[in-house]
Amino acid sequence: MDKRYNLVMPDDMARRVEQIARTEKITLVDFLRRCIKIGIIVYELSKTDDSAVLLKRGSITERIYFL
């Protein structure tokens, strides 16, 4: 069974999300679903003792923590 949610977000975040969806030529809902899927993966990995989520940009690597 599918669930429906209402989401309130700051205007600047909403504009950015809409802009990204347009740029990627996907619906806003599809973009939000993808973001949620990534969030679930990060959350699950952060709860595993032998795993870490790292982001690398150039020579900078950062560990992502899910609080």
C-alpha positions in Angstrom: 0.0 0.0 0.0 1.4 3.4 -0.9 1.6 6.2 1.6 1.0 9.9 1.0 2.8 12.6 2.9 2.6 16.4 3.0 6.0 18.0 3.1 6.9 21.5 4.2 10.3 22.9 3.4 12.0 26.3 3.4 11.5 28.3 0.2 15.2 28.2 -0.8 15.3 24.4 -0.4 12.1 24.0 -2.5 13.5 26.2 -5.2 16.8 24.2 -5.3 14.9 20.9 -5.4 12.6 22.1 -8.2 15.7 23.4 -10.2 17.5 20.1 -9.9 14.4 18.2 -11.0 14.0 20.4 -14.1 17.7 20.2 -14.9 17.6 16.4 -14.7 14.3 16.3 -16.6 12.6 14.2 -13.9 9.5 14.9 -11.9 9.9 16.6 -8.5 8.4 13.5 -6.9 10.9 11.2 -8.6 13.7 13.4 -7.4 12.4 13.4 -3.8 12.1 9.6 -3.9 15.7 9.3 -5.1 16.8 11.5 -2.3 14.9 9.5 0.3 16.4 6.2 -1.1 19.9 7.7 -0.7 19.1 8.8 2.8 17.9 5.3 3.7 21.2 3.9 2.4 23.3 6.4 4.3 21.2 5.7 7.5 21.6 1.9 7.2 25.3 2.1 6.5 25.8 4.5 9.4 24.3 1.9 11.8 26.7 -0.8 10.6 29.9 -1.1 12.7 32.2 -1.9 9.8 30.9 0.6 7.3 31.4 4.3 6.6 29.9 6.7 4.1 32.5 9.0 2.5 32.1 11.9 0.1 35.2 12.9 -2.0 35.6 16.0 -4.0 39.0 16.5 -5.4 41.5 15.8 -2.6 39.0 16.4 0.2 37.3 13.4 1.7 34.6 13.8 4.3 32.8 11.2 6.4 29.0 11.4 6.5 27.3 10.9 9.9 23.6 10.3 10.3 22.5 11.6 13.6 
